[in-house]
């Protein structure tokens, strides 16, 4: 293990369709292009579309780890700029509805990881399930992706409320996606943070906004990360700024290791839900 703790970033959204996986994979590829060692864990176990967005095809996935056919290191694949991916198990309904003990078993295999990682990005499922919250509890930073649309705002607020009130989490950051300008994104952040301060007695922090950009859809159709497909595009530049903001965050260094700390925190969170 590296002596420097791996920084673990959970990326969530209250609802699907707001670009959570797009943010996860472009952030990962940009961090890697800036010289960081990055891994994505596709923890959206029902859809598991990170590999499609990265333009790579995984012969094996997490279901093979669960069944004992493969080890975690055997299912990891490499994508653009050297980003490593732990593929989710797409289309396997049982995986999308794992119980607390099964989810803890999944997390436990992460103790195998021996790679020196600067960042582990955990792309969780949409919604507020126990497993989603267990993953987010175990991360050092929690990023909530949202759009400037009523349903997305309401769902993002619900996610923040659960994280703060039921799980006592902090270090929650907003990334407005698909906005017309950085000013619009900052206004959206300010309005949500005001409600959080008034009603939840807490606060969320702002990272950076991602501009609405037709190249995002084109990159998706090409099965490539936007930052590789069209690096000069407006949104790709925003992802570059987002990556730099992530790198400027004060490191949260756990006392007892990095990946192992992540494993222990998730397992403890799920055990608390069972008891």
N, C-alpha and C positions, 0 to 999 in steps of 0.2 A: 504493500500500500504506500501511496505517497504520504509524505509527512504533512503536506498541506491537505486539509480536509476537503473532500469533494463537496461542492455546493449543490444542494438538491432543490430543484425548482419544480413545484407542482403547477400545472396549467389546467385551469378549470373554466367552466362556463355554466351558467344556470340552465341554459337550454342548448340544444344542438343547432347547427346551422349558422353559428356566428363567426366561424373561422378559427376555432381553437386549435385544431391540428395544423392548419396553415401557419399559425403563429408559432406553434411548437417546433415544427420542422425548419422553418426559415430562421428562427432564432438559433436553433442548434447548428445549422450549416454556417450561419454567419459567425457564430462564436468559434467554430472550427477553423474557418478561413482566417480568423484573427489569431490563430496559433494555439487555441485551447483544445484539450482532449475532452470530447463530448459524447455522451451516450443518451439515446432516447429510450425510455421504457414505454411502450404503447400499452398503457393500462386501461384503454377503452376496449375492454375485452369482448364487447358485443359486436363492435364494428371493425376495429383494428385496421384503420385505413392509413396509418402512417407510412407503411411500406409503399402503398400506391402513390402517395404524395411525394415520396422520395424517389420514385421511379426505379425501385428495386423489388425483386421478387424473392420471397423467402421460401425455401423448400420445406422448412420446419418452423414451428411456432410454439407458443406457450403450452398448447395442449399436449405436445410431445414431451415437454418437461414434466407436466402434471402426471402423465401416464407412466413416466419412468423410462420412456424410449430414448430420450436424449437428455444430456445435461444442459444447464443454462448456457455454458460457453459454446456448446455445439449448435445452438439455435441463433446465436448472435450473428448478424450480418453487417457488412460495411456499406455505407452509402456515400453520397457526395462529400467531398472535402474530408473524408476519413471519419465522418460521423458514424457511430455504431448504433445499431438498432436491436432491441429485444422485441421481436414481433409479437403482437397479440394474436389471439386465436379467432380469426374472422368467421362469423357465421355459426359458431358453436353456441347454441342457446344456453346450454348449461353453464358455460363460462361467464355469460353475462349476468347470471343470477347466483353467483357463488355465495355461500354462507360465510360467516366470519372465520370459522376454523379453516375452511378451504382457502380463503384469501390469505390467511396467515401462513398457510403452507406454501402458497405461491411466493410470498415475500421472503420466506425463509431461504429459498434457493439463491437469493441475492447474496447470501454470505459466501457463495462461490466466487464472486467477482474479485479478481485480483488485479484487474487493469488499473493503472493510475489514471483517474478521471479528475478533470477540473470541474465538470458539470454533469450532473445526471438530471435530465429533463423528463418529468413524469407527466405524460399526456393522459389525464384521467377521463372517464366517461362523463357525459353531461348528466346533470341531475344531482340528487342529494342522498344517494344511497350510503349505507354504513361503510362500504368498501371505499367509495370515493372520499368520504371524510377521513377514513383511516389513512389513506395515501396522503391526503393534504396535511393531516396532522403531523406526519412524519417528515415532511419537507421543511427546509429552512425558510423558504420563500413561497408565498402562494400568489399566483397570478390569476386574476379573473378577467377573461376576455368577454367583451360585450359590444353590442352595436347600439347606435342611438335610435332605438326603436322601443316603443312602450313595453312589449312583452319581454324583450331582452333585458331592459333596465329592471323590470320587476323581478325577473328570475335571478339576475345578478345580485340584486339587493337581498333576495331570499337566501342565496348562497352565502353571502357575507354575514347575514344575521345568524344562520346556523353555525358557521365557523366561529363567530365571536361568542354567541350566547350559549351554545351547547357544547362547544369544544374549546372555548377559551383561547382561541388562536389570535395571533397578531401577525405582523409582517405580511399584510395583505396588500397587494398592488393591483391597480387597474390598468388594463391596456384596451382603450377604445379602438375598435377595428372598423374599417370601412367609412371613416369620417371624411368630410369634405375639406377639412383643414385641421392643423394642430390646434388652432383656437377653439374649434368646435369640440375636439376631444378633451381639451382642458376644461371647457365649460361643462361638459358631461361629467367629468370627474368631480368638479367642484360641487355640482348639484347633488351627486350621490354622496359625497363625503359630508356635506351639510346634513343630510338626512341621517347618515350613520352617526354623526356627532350628536344630533338632537335626540334620536330615538334609541341608539344602541350604546351611547356613552363611550364611543371608541372612534377610531379614524382609520381610513384606508389611505394608501399612498399612491402617487401617480408615477408611472414609468415613462411611457411615450405612446403616442397614437399612431395607428397605421392608416394611411390615406386610402380612400377609395381609388382603385386603379384597375382598368380593364385588363392589364397585363396579368393580374392575379388569376383570372379565369383562364387566360391563355396558357399560363404556366401549369395550371391544374390539368387542363386538357392534354398537355404535353407530358404529364406525369414527371414534372421537374419542380424543384424548389424555385420560387420566384427569384431568389438572390443569385441563383446560377443561371436561370433562363433569361432574365432581363435585369442584370445588375445595375443598370443606369435608370431603371424605372423609379417612379416616385415612391411607391410602396417598398421597393427593395432598399432605397436609401433610408426609409423609416425603420426597416428591420436592422439596418446597420447602426442607426442611432439607438435603437432598443437594446441591441447587443452591448453597445458601449455603456449604456446606463446599467445594465445587469452587471457588467464587469466593475462598475464603480461602487456597487453595493458593499457595505461593510461586511466582511466575511463573518458568518455565524459558525464558529468552530466548536463542535461538540466535544465533550470531555473524553468520550470513550470511542473515538474513531469516526469514520464517515459513513460508508455503506453499511457497516454493521450497526451503527447508530440508527440509520434509516430502518433497517430490519427490525430492530428491537422496539422502536417507537410504533411501527405499524402493528406488530404483534401485540403489544401492550394495549393499544387502542381497541383492537378487535376483541381481545380477551375481556376488556372492560364492558364491551357491548354484550358479550355472551353471558357474563355473570349478572 
